[in-house]
Amino acid sequence: MNILILGSGGRESAFAWKIAQSAKCQKLFIAPGNAGTGQYGTNVNLKVTDFAGIKTFVLNNDINLVLVGPEEPLVKGVHDFFLNDEQLKSIPVVGPQQEAAQLEGSKDFSKQFMERHNIPTAAYKTFTKDTLQNGLAYLATAGLPIVLKADGLAAGKGVLICTTLEEARQELTEMLAEAKFGDASSSVVIEQFLQGIELSVFVMTDGKNYKILPEAKDYKRIGEGDTGLNTGGMGSVSPVPFADAAYMKKVEERVIIPTIEGLKKDNIPYKGFIFIGLMNSDGEPWVIEYNCRMGDPETESVMPRIQSDFVDLLLGVAEGNLDQKELIISDKTAATVVMVAGGYPGEYLKNKVITGTENIHESIVFHAGTSIDGENIISTGGRILAITTLQDTMFAALQQATADASRIYYDGMYFRRDIGFDLL
């Protein structure tokens, strides 16, 4: 079969790497892809939100399945676009429809969903520009630290943890009255701060049945020791020692099953991935957020641990028979170290020549913000490469991924050398 992946990051590189291994995949296309995805399939110069262009490509290239990587096309309704088009409606899209994608696209929608279906989450209230004064009054009654979340998509930057009342009031005013995050902060969710350690849980569902993929822990801060600014993710590790069978049983019973059942009760069809961002607080799982797609860089640690045919699992989602598909998970540890541009997550260096990727033999180099310029691979994004290795122990995996990242060079190169150290 012919498969199209939408996206251009490390997540899509990991998907392409895994899908290319399947005997069920005849031709693989990645739109727009990057300098690394071309080794697994054919890159296509198409934006992920160019639905008309995607339609033309899908029909001209006899595409049998579309896998959507990032959230933007899902929130903008790419799945609905296919279902509402006579020529496209029989081609399965793995990724939820627009209403279901609101689990990520609107923090308020997801909090209401959790409240409605008794899924453990932090206490919250939502405010708009018109109710700003009420929001400021509410802050005075809430404990500190307090979390402010832009309701809409803000490219991972819309969540602020405020440690003083003065800071919280200023940020809330800037978000609502001054549109700090544009339309994304036209509503703001004020949420209780949860103490604990974070965990990313990934579920594949056909809307009725589900499979729990390998869990992962990602590292968001730019600096070692989890210091500095938040980023899109500096690395990830899977499995996570504290997410043992007993803990994951709690997650399944209290979070995953109520989520799948809640979608059914609300008549919200869902075919795709559900990313559940959890806080492990004294051994109890609390939901921080949902995403309507796989995480990045967690996907780069999750995919190498899946031993079964990933295309077969995607077909299970598409055809509604996921329960009949086999999911085999390796008990080895995958570690991912993300290499970023100088200056990231602020204004960062671009168009730097990358050398040394050919020296990596024990790890997989997943490209993210890269492109080809003549003979050279150059940097185009903030997060440039994700170096992933699969080893028998966590220590060996962390050591290998870090050592291999050191074998690559570009001007302004930076990566964290302490990914996973908190888990050892």
C-alpha positions in Angstrom: 0.0 0.0 0.0 1.0 3.6 -0.5 1.2 5.8 2.7 1.5 9.5 3.2 2.9 11.0 6.4 2.1 14.7 7.1 4.8 16.6 9.0 8.5 17.5 9.0 9.9 16.9 12.5 11.6 14.3 14.5 8.3 12.5 15.2 7.6 12.2 11.5 11.2 10.9 10.9 10.6 8.2 13.5 7.3 7.3 11.9 8.9 7.1 8.5 11.8 4.9 9.8 9.3 2.5 11.4 6.8 2.4 8.5 9.6 1.8 5.9 10.4 -1.5 7.7 6.9 -2.9 7.0 6.3 -5.3 4.1 2.8 -3.8 3.9 4.3 -0.5 2.8 5.0 -0.3 -1.0 5.6 3.5 -1.4 6.1 6.0 1.4 5.7 9.8 1.0 6.5 12.5 3.6 5.0 16.0 3.2 7.0 18.1 3.6 9.6 15.9 5.3 13.2 16.9 6.0 16.8 16.1 5.1 16.6 12.7 6.9 13.1 11.4 5.8 14.2 11.1 2.2 16.2 7.9 3.1 12.9 6.2 4.1 10.6 7.5 1.4 10.0 10.4 -1.0 9.7 14.0 0.4 6.8 16.0 -1.1 6.9 19.8 -1.1 3.5 20.4 0.5 2.4 22.3 3.6 0.5 20.2 6.2 -2.4 22.7 6.0 -2.6 22.8 2.2 -5.6 20.5 2.1 -6.3 21.2 -1.6 -2.7 20.3 -2.5 -2.9 17.2 -0.3 -6.0 16.1 -2.1 -4.4 16.4 -5.5 -1.3 14.5 -4.4 -3.3 11.7 -2.7 -5.4 11.1 -5.8 -2.5 11.4 -8.2 -0.3 9.0 -6.2 -2.9 6.3 -5.3 -2.4 6.9 -1.5 -4.2 4.3 0.6 -3.6 5.7 4.1 -2.7 9.1 5.6 -0.9 9.4 8.9 -1.0 12.9 10.4 2.0 13.9 12.6 1.4 17.4 14.0 -1.6 18.9 15.7 -2.2 21.9 13.5 -3.8 20.1 10.5 -5.9 18.0 12.9 -7.2 21.0 14.8 -7.9 22.7 11.4 -9.9 19.6 10.3 -7.9 17.6 7.8 -9.7 14.4 8.7 -13.1 16.1 8.2 -11.9 17.4 4.9 -11.3 13.9 3.7 -14.6 12.6 5.1 -16.6 15.4 3.4 -15.0 14.9 0.0 -16.5 12.3 -2.4 -13.2 11.4 -3.9 -11.3 11.2 -0.6 -13.8 9.8 1.9 -12.8 6.1 1.4 -9.1 6.9 2.2 -8.4 6.4 5.9 -6.8 9.2 7.9 -5.1 8.2 11.2 -5.6 11.3 13.4 -8.8 12.5 15.0 -11.5 14.7 13.5 -11.7 18.4 14.3 -14.1 18.1 17.3 -12.0 15.4 19.0 -8.8 17.4 18.2 -10.2 20.0 20.6 -8.9 17.8 23.4 -5.6 19.5 22.4 -6.9 22.6 20.6 -8.8 24.0 23.6 -7.6 23.6 27.2 -11.1 24.6 28.4 -12.7 21.8 26.2 -10.4 19.2 27.6 -10.8 20.3 31.2 -14.6 20.2 30.8 -14.3 16.7 29.3 -12.2 15.5 32.2 -14.6 17.0 34.7 -17.6 15.4 32.9 -16.0 11.9 32.9 -14.4 12.0 36.4 -10.9 11.9 35.1 -8.4 13.1 37.8 -7.1 16.6 37.0 -6.2 19.8 38.8 -8.9 22.2 39.9 -9.4 25.1 37.4 -11.5 28.0 36.2 -11.6 29.7 32.7 -11.6 33.4 32.0 -11.9 35.7 29.0 -11.1 39.3 28.3 -14.6 40.2 29.5 -14.2 38.4 32.8 -10.6 39.5 33.4 -11.5 41.3 36.7 -13.1 38.0 38.0 -9.9 36.2 37.0 -7.7 38.7 38.9 -10.0 38.3 41.9 -9.8 34.4 41.6 -6.0 34.6 41.6 -6.1 36.2 45.0 -8.0 33.1 46.4 -5.9 30.5 44.6 -2.7 29.0 46.1 0.8 29.5 44.7 2.4 28.6 42.5 -0.4 28.8 40.0 -0.6 27.7 36.3 -1.9 29.9 33.5 -2.7 28.2 30.2 -3.7 29.8 26.9 -6.8 28.0 25.8 -5.7 27.5 22.2 -2.5 26.3 20.4 0.5 28.5 21.2 3.3 26.3 19.7 4.1 24.9 23.2 4.7 28.3 24.7 1.2 29.0 26.2 1.7 27.5 29.6 3.1 29.7 32.4 3.9 28.8 36.0 3.7 31.8 38.2 5.3 31.9 41.7 4.0 35.2 42.9 0.5 36.8 42.9 2.0 39.9 41.2 3.5 37.9 38.4 0.2 35.9 37.9 -1.8 39.1 37.7 0.5 40.7 35.2 0.7 37.6 33.0 -3.1 37.1 33.1 -3.6 40.7 32.0 -1.1 40.4 29.2 -2.6 37.1 28.0 -6.2 38.4 28.0 -6.1 42.1 27.6 -3.0 42.4 25.4 -3.3 39.1 23.5 0.1 37.9 24.5 -0.4 34.6 22.6 -2.7 36.0 19.9 -6.1 34.3 19.5 -4.7 31.3 21.6 -5.0 33.4 24.8 -8.5 34.9 24.1 -9.5 32.4 26.9 -7.1 31.5 29.7 -7.4 28.5 32.0 -6.2 29.1 35.6 -5.2 25.8 37.1 -4.0 24.4 40.4 -0.2 23.6 40.4 0.5 19.8 40.8 3.7 18.7 42.4 5.4 15.5 41.2 7.1 13.9 38.2 5.8 14.0 34.7 5.0 11.0 32.4 3.9 10.8 28.8 1.4 8.0 28.1 0.4 7.1 24.5 -2.7 5.3 23.4 -3.7 4.2 19.9 -7.5 3.9 19.4 -9.9 3.0 16.7 -12.7 4.7 18.7 -13.7 1.4 20.4 -10.6 -0.5 21.1 -7.2 0.7 22.3 -3.6 -0.3 22.7 -1.2 1.3 25.2 2.1 2.1 23.5 5.4 2.4 25.5 5.4 5.3 27.9 8.1 7.9 28.0 9.5 10.8 30.0 10.6 13.9 28.2 12.8 16.8 29.3 11.5 20.3 28.5 14.0 22.7 29.9 16.9 24.0 27.9 19.5 23.7 30.7 21.0 20.8 32.5 19.4 20.0 35.8 16.1 21.1 34.4 16.9 24.8 34.4 16.2 27.6 32.0 13.5 28.2 29.5 10.9 25.6 28.3 11.5 24.1 24.9 9.7 21.7 22.6 11.7 18.9 24.3 15.4 18.2 24.8 15.3 14.5 25.1 13.3 11.5 26.2 13.6 8.0 27.8 11.4 4.9 27.6 10.5 2.9 29.7 10.2 5.0 32.8 11.1 3.1 36.0 8.3 4.5 38.2 5.7 3.6 35.6 5.6 -0.1 36.7 2.7 -2.5 36.2 0.8 -1.3 39.3 1.1 2.4 38.4 0.1 1.7 34.8 -2.9 -0.3 36.0 -4.1 2.9 37.8 -3.5 4.9 34.7 -5.5 2.5 32.6 -8.4 2.2 35.0 -8.7 5.9 36.1 -7.6 7.7 32.9 -7.4 5.7 29.7 -10.7 3.7 30.0 -12.7 6.8 31.2 -11.2 8.8 28.3 -12.2 6.2 25.6 -15.6 5.6 27.2 -16.1 9.4 27.5 -15.5 10.0 23.8 -18.1 7.3 23.1 -20.6 8.8 25.5 -20.1 12.2 24.0 -20.5 10.8 20.4 -17.0 12.0 19.5 -15.4 9.6 16.9 -11.7 9.2 17.5 -9.2 7.3 15.2 -5.6 8.0 16.1 -3.3 8.6 19.0 -4.1 10.1 22.4 -1.1 11.6 24.2 -1.9 11.8 27.9 0.5 14.1 29.8 0.4 12.9 33.4 1.7 14.1 36.8 2.7 11.3 39.1 2.0 12.8 42.5 2.8 10.5 45.4 2.0 7.5 43.2 -1.3 8.8 41.9 -1.9 9.8 38.2 -3.3 13.2 37.4 -3.9 14.4 33.9 -2.1 17.7 33.0 -3.1 17.7 29.3 -4.2 15.7 26.3 -2.6 15.9 22.9 -4.4 14.6 19.8 -1.1 13.2 18.3 2.1 11.5 19.4 4.7 13.6 21.3 8.0 14.9 20.1 10.7 13.9 21.1 8.9 10.9 22.9 8.0 9.3 19.5 11.7 8.9 18.8 12.0 6.8 22.0 8.7 5.0 21.6 9.0 3.8 18.0 12.2 1.8 18.4 10.6 -0.2 21.3 7.7 -1.3 19.1 8.7 -4.7 17.6 5.4 -5.5 15.8 4.4 -4.2 12.3 3.5 -0.6 12.9 1.5 -0.4 9.6 -0.6 -3.3 10.7 -1.4 -1.3 13.9 -2.3 1.8 11.8 -4.6 -0.4 9.7 -6.3 -1.6 12.9 -7.0 2.0 13.7 -8.3 2.7 10.2 -10.5 -0.4 9.9 -11.8 -0.5 13.5 -10.3 -3.8 14.4 -7.3 -2.7 16.5 -8.2 -5.4 19.1 -7.2 -8.1 16.5 -3.7 -6.6 16.0 -0.6 -7.6 17.9 1.5 -5.1 19.8 4.9 -6.4 20.9 7.1 -4.1 23.0 10.8 -4.5 23.6 12.0 -4.5 27.2 15.1 -2.7 26.2 15.6 1.0 27.0 15.5 3.8 24.3 17.1 7.1 25.0 16.8 10.2 22.8 19.1 13.2 23.0 17.9 16.3 21.0 20.5 18.5 19.4 19.4 22.2 19.0 20.5 25.4 17.4 22.6 28.0 19.1 20.2 30.5 20.8 17.2 28.1 20.9 14.5 28.5 22.3 15.0 32.2 21.7 16.1 33.6 18.3 18.4 30.9 17.0 21.1 30.3 14.3 19.9 28.9 11.0 21.5 27.5 7.8 24.5 25.9 9.6 26.2 23.0 7.8 25.8 19.7 9.7 28.7 17.2 9.6 29.4 13.8 11.2 26.0 12.1 10.9 27.7 9.4 8.9 29.9 8.5 11.9 26.9 7.2 13.9 26.6 3.4 13.9 25.1 2.5 17.3 22.2 5.0 17.3 19.5 6.2 14.9 19.8 9.8 13.7 16.2 11.2 13.4 16.2 14.5 11.5 13.9 17.4 12.7 14.8 20.9 11.6 17.0 20.1 8.6 17.0 20.5 4.8 19.4 19.7 1.9 21.3 22.5 0.3 23.3 21.1 -2.7 25.7 18.6 -1.2 25.2 19.8 2.4 22.7 19.0 5.2 21.8 22.4 6.8 20.0 23.4 10.0 16.6 25.1 9.5 14.8 24.7 12.8 15.4 25.2 16.6 15.4 21.4 17.2 17.7 20.0 14.6 18.4 16.3 15.2 17.3 13.6 17.7 19.9 10.9 18.4 18.2 7.7 19.7 19.7 4.4 20.8 18.2 1.1 22.1 20.2 -0.7 24.7 19.8 -3.4 27.4 20.1 -0.9 30.3 19.1 2.7 30.8 22.7 3.6 31.7 24.0 2.1 28.4 21.3 3.8 26.4 22.0 7.3 27.9 25.7 6.9 27.6 25.5 5.8 23.9 23.0 8.5 22.8 25.1 11.2 24.5 28.4 9.9 23.0 26.9 9.7 19.5 25.5 13.3 19.8 29.1 14.4 20.5 30.2 12.9 17.1 28.1 15.4 15.2 29.1 19.0 14.6 27.5 22.3 13.4 28.1 25.9 14.4 26.4 26.7 17.7 25.7 23.0 18.5 24.1 22.3 21.9 22.5 19.3 23.6 21.8 18.3 27.2 24.2 15.7 28.6 22.0 14.8 31.6 18.9 13.4 29.9 17.5 10.6 32.1 20.0 11.1 34.9 17.1 11.7 37.4 15.8 8.2 36.6 19.1 6.3 37.2 
